[in-house]
Amino acid sequence: DTYRYVTERVCHQVRNALAPADTELIRFERVVRSLADPVAKAALTDILGSLQAGFDRASRAVEFDRGDGYMTWAAVDLADWVLGAAVGFAGRYGHASLVLRALPAVRPRVWAAPFLLDVVFGNLWSNAVQKVGAGCEFGVELTTADRTIDVLVRDSGPGFDDTARAAAFDSRYSTHPGNRGRGLLEIAEAVDRLHGRVALVAVAGAGHRVSIRLPVEGT
């Protein structure tokens, strides 16, 4: 499972970096499988095998660097995790100042694998920096109610307008020209694995923002 999930993440990152939609690996696999020409099919299958072997080697390198704990589920203090992860996010995606708001007096924990939290908050951080650029502020507001923890992510950008909100979770939709439009899809998939839900909610004077609800550890 560790290799599979990390390899999937590497594949997402590679696909997101490819400009032409027709070179996306999943589409390439489908085309190869549908070919009637056995010679062409055999040759392209070999190429696919080489690509997959490369992804496998990359996933092992990621796992070696991160350690098995990266995929291990545990009770996580979300505020502490975000504070710690912000340093790595700034190095990978660009600098933003982190602001944690409305921290509960009793800090709840969520049952999570760091890998999945990385997918959620890493994508949000990356999107914020791309949209805002220099001077970006990345704000996370944590509140609790009914054995859940609500996370409102509000950066210093303009938020989602009505048009963007309607299409935000559609495949290939992006407000950044040239991007693959997979960020929110990856976030939604990761939140689902965390047994939570994600939505865009209206914030007065700030457009629509990403809201995530996760169960408190033990529920």
C-alpha positions as CSV (number, residue, x, y, z in Angstrom):
1,D,0.0,0.0,0.0
2,T,2.8,2.4,0.8
3,Y,4.4,2.0,-2.6
4,R,1.0,2.2,-4.4
5,Y,-0.1,5.4,-2.7
6,V,3.2,7.2,-3.0
7,T,3.5,6.1,-6.7
8,E,0.0,7.5,-7.3
9,R,1.1,10.8,-5.8
10,V,4.2,10.9,-8.0
11,C,2.1,10.1,-11.0
12,H,-0.2,13.0,-10.1
13,Q,2.7,15.4,-9.8
14,V,4.2,14.3,-13.2
15,R,0.8,14.5,-14.9
16,N,0.2,18.0,-13.5
17,A,3.6,19.1,-14.9
18,L,2.7,18.0,-18.5
19,A,1.3,20.7,-20.7
20,P,-0.5,18.9,-23.5
21,A,-3.6,17.0,-22.2
22,D,-3.0,14.2,-24.7
23,T,0.3,13.2,-23.1
24,E,-1.4,12.4,-19.7
25,L,-0.4,8.9,-18.7
26,I,-3.8,7.6,-18.0
27,R,-5.0,8.6,-21.5
28,F,-1.9,7.1,-22.9
29,E,-2.6,3.8,-21.2
30,R,-6.1,3.7,-22.6
31,V,-4.9,4.4,-26.1
32,V,-2.3,1.7,-26.0
33,R,-4.9,-0.9,-24.8
34,S,-7.3,0.0,-27.6
35,L,-4.7,-0.4,-30.4
36,A,-5.5,-3.0,-33.1
37,D,-1.9,-3.0,-34.5
38,P,0.0,-5.7,-32.4
39,V,3.4,-4.3,-33.3
40,A,2.6,-0.7,-32.2
41,K,0.8,-2.0,-29.2
42,A,3.8,-4.1,-28.1
43,A,6.3,-1.2,-28.6
44,L,4.1,1.2,-26.7
45,T,3.5,-1.3,-23.9
46,D,7.3,-1.5,-23.5
47,I,7.4,2.3,-23.1
48,L,4.6,2.2,-20.6
49,G,6.5,-0.4,-18.6
50,S,9.6,1.8,-18.6
51,L,7.5,4.7,-17.3
52,Q,6.0,2.6,-14.6
53,A,9.4,1.3,-13.5
54,G,10.6,4.9,-13.3
55,F,7.6,5.8,-11.1
56,D,8.3,2.8,-8.9
57,R,11.9,3.8,-8.4
58,A,10.8,7.4,-7.6
59,S,8.3,6.1,-5.1
60,R,10.9,4.1,-3.3
61,A,13.1,7.2,-3.1
62,V,10.3,9.2,-1.6
63,E,9.5,6.5,0.9
64,F,13.2,6.2,1.9
65,D,13.3,10.0,2.4
66,R,10.0,10.3,4.3
67,G,10.1,7.0,6.3
68,D,7.3,4.6,6.8
69,G,5.6,7.0,9.2
70,Y,4.6,9.1,6.3
71,M,2.0,6.5,5.4
72,T,1.1,5.3,8.9
73,W,-2.2,6.3,10.4
74,A,-2.1,7.9,13.9
75,A,-3.8,10.4,16.1
76,V,-2.5,13.8,14.8
77,D,-2.7,17.2,16.5
78,L,-3.8,19.1,13.4
79,A,-2.5,22.5,14.5
80,D,0.9,21.2,15.4
81,W,1.0,19.2,12.1
82,V,0.2,22.3,10.0
83,L,2.8,24.4,11.8
84,G,5.5,21.8,11.2
85,A,4.5,21.1,7.6
86,A,4.5,24.8,6.7
87,V,8.3,24.8,6.6
88,G,8.4,22.1,4.0
89,F,5.6,23.6,2.0
90,A,7.5,26.9,1.8
91,G,10.5,25.1,0.4
92,R,8.5,23.1,-2.1
93,Y,5.9,25.5,-3.3
94,G,7.1,29.0,-2.4
95,H,6.9,31.2,0.7
96,A,3.7,32.2,2.5
97,S,3.2,33.5,6.0
98,L,1.1,31.0,8.1
99,V,-1.6,32.2,10.4
100,L,-3.5,29.8,12.7
101,R,-6.8,31.2,13.9
102,A,-9.4,30.2,16.5
103,L,-7.5,27.3,18.0
104,P,-9.7,25.4,20.4
105,A,-8.6,25.4,24.1
106,V,-8.6,21.6,24.1
107,R,-6.6,20.6,21.0
108,P,-8.5,17.8,19.2
109,R,-6.7,15.2,17.2
110,V,-7.7,13.6,13.9
111,W,-6.9,10.0,12.8
112,A,-4.8,10.5,9.7
113,A,-1.8,9.5,7.7
114,P,0.6,12.4,7.1
115,F,0.6,11.5,3.4
116,L,-3.1,12.4,3.1
117,L,-2.7,15.6,5.1
118,D,0.2,16.5,2.9
119,V,-2.0,16.0,-0.2
120,V,-4.7,18.3,1.3
121,F,-2.7,21.1,2.7
122,G,0.2,20.9,0.2
123,N,-2.2,21.4,-2.7
124,L,-4.0,24.3,-0.9
125,W,-0.7,26.0,-0.1
126,S,0.6,25.6,-3.6
127,N,-2.6,27.0,-5.1
128,A,-2.4,30.0,-2.7
129,V,1.2,30.9,-3.6
130,Q,0.5,30.5,-7.3
131,K,-2.6,32.8,-7.1
132,V,-1.2,35.5,-4.8
133,G,2.6,35.4,-5.3
134,A,4.8,37.5,-3.1
135,G,3.2,38.4,0.3
136,C,0.9,35.5,0.3
137,E,-0.7,34.7,3.7
138,F,-2.0,31.2,4.3
139,G,-4.7,31.2,7.1
140,V,-6.1,28.1,8.8
141,E,-9.0,28.4,11.2
142,L,-9.8,25.4,13.4
143,T,-13.0,25.0,15.3
144,T,-14.7,22.0,16.9
145,A,-18.3,20.9,17.4
146,D,-20.2,17.6,17.7
147,R,-17.0,15.5,17.6
148,T,-15.8,17.0,14.4
149,I,-13.0,19.5,13.6
150,D,-13.8,22.2,11.0
151,V,-11.0,23.6,9.0
152,L,-11.5,26.9,7.1
153,V,-8.6,27.7,4.8
154,R,-8.5,31.3,3.8
155,D,-5.5,32.8,2.0
156,S,-4.9,36.4,1.0
157,G,-6.2,35.9,-2.5
158,P,-9.6,36.8,-3.9
159,G,-11.2,33.4,-3.2
160,F,-13.5,31.5,-5.6
161,D,-16.1,33.6,-7.5
162,D,-19.4,32.0,-8.5
163,T,-18.1,30.7,-11.8
164,A,-15.0,29.2,-10.3
165,R,-17.0,27.7,-7.4
166,A,-19.4,25.9,-9.8
167,A,-16.5,24.2,-11.7
168,A,-13.9,23.9,-8.9
169,F,-14.1,20.1,-8.4
170,D,-14.5,19.4,-12.1
171,S,-11.6,17.5,-13.8
172,R,-9.1,19.8,-15.5
173,Y,-10.6,23.0,-14.2
174,S,-8.0,25.5,-13.0
175,T,-7.9,29.3,-12.4
176,H,-4.1,29.1,-13.3
177,P,-3.4,29.1,-17.1
178,G,-1.5,26.0,-18.1
179,N,-2.2,24.0,-14.9
180,R,-3.7,20.5,-15.0
181,G,-6.7,21.3,-12.7
182,R,-6.2,18.3,-10.4
183,G,-5.5,20.1,-7.1
184,L,-9.0,20.2,-5.7
185,L,-9.8,16.7,-7.0
186,E,-6.8,15.3,-5.1
187,I,-7.9,17.2,-2.0
188,A,-11.4,15.8,-2.3
189,E,-10.0,12.2,-2.7
190,A,-7.7,12.6,0.3
191,V,-10.4,14.1,2.5
192,D,-12.7,11.2,1.6
193,R,-10.1,8.8,2.7
194,L,-9.9,10.7,6.0
195,H,-13.7,10.1,6.4
196,G,-14.4,13.8,6.1
197,R,-16.0,16.2,3.6
198,V,-14.8,19.2,1.7
199,A,-16.8,22.1,0.3
200,L,-16.5,25.7,-0.8
201,V,-18.3,28.0,1.6
202,A,-19.1,31.7,1.3
203,V,-17.1,34.1,3.5
204,A,-18.3,37.6,3.8
205,G,-16.2,39.9,1.6
206,A,-13.8,37.2,0.6
207,G,-15.5,35.0,-2.0
208,H,-15.8,31.3,-1.4
209,R,-13.2,29.4,0.6
210,V,-12.3,25.8,1.2
211,S,-14.0,24.2,4.2
212,I,-13.0,20.8,5.5
213,R,-14.8,18.8,8.2
214,L,-13.0,15.8,9.8
215,P,-14.0,13.5,12.6
216,V,-12.2,13.9,15.9
217,E,-9.9,10.9,16.6
218,G,-11.9,8.2,18.4
219,T,-15.2,8.9,16.7
